[in-house]
Amino acid sequence: MGTKQVVSIRPFIRTTYAFEKLRICKRCGTYTCLWENECSSCGRSALVSVQQRAASKVKRRIARDIVLTTLLGGAAVYLGESLDQSMLAASVTLLLLGLLAFMHKRSFLTEQLRQMKRTLQEDREAIRQGINRNWALVAEARKEDEVLAYEMLREIGSLVYNDRIRLQQVALLQSFVLRSDMDLQLRPLLLGSFERLLAEYIGEIARLKPELIREDAIRYVANYEVQILQLHNGIQILTAVVAAAVRKSKYIELFPSLITRYARFIPKDRFMRLYQTLERYPGKARGGLAESVARVYNERYREQPVDAWS
């Protein structure tokens, strides 16, 4: 294995909806999910978010309604046969314009979201082509700057659920020196099949950021336990994941067999947390977990004072 790089990874900006990552060029209509300032297709500085694009379309529709109402009202005023009719037409026109403005202001955000969904549906092929263009740029970036390549893949991966993209991200992450202060991810990188790099990454995450070890990651490790054990650091990976899992009683109840097999290897503070959880909630112990934990406790920790457990 080559020497890992010491790197700095920019924080990932999370959005409420994945499509909020998309931007579109006002000039050529090319989509991107990256952060470049100029369109990679036409070279113009004309990129706007899909929210801005949708808002612009809604505003144009509002302007059209206002102009049409004004023209019709003006015609009614002009064609009035008397001053009273013209005044009435002007009053009705002003009332309609005020009502129109009030209704559009109240429903603007709803209309913007509806317009975004309509645009995304209509532009599916253009979006696909734009993301493929972004993906092609990753290969070029990787030759010069692997951190940038990873950050680009992370953006693409927020929109495209593809095992190949996930594996590329994991491969890059495993070439970096990871730290607990980094903005790391795990759930978006889980694959549908066993991969050595992913198993090693999960083990590293379990040590650095155990709060990221959730049910799906533990289930992945449990499903591929045999393959993981064949790795040179397989026991360490499984032990780290189990140590992270015992932080929550829910996972103790869901994965008793896995925890039973590796409980004796986890750090003392995590083991005592497990022991105390089973003492407090005996119903969560299944498949011989309670007996196994009690046996390890009696062998190693029974004679130690409570304040020595932490």
Order of alpha helices (4+ residues) and beta strands (2+ residues): beta-beta-beta-beta-alpha-alpha-alpha-alpha-alpha-beta-alpha-alpha-alpha-alpha-alpha-alpha-alpha-alpha
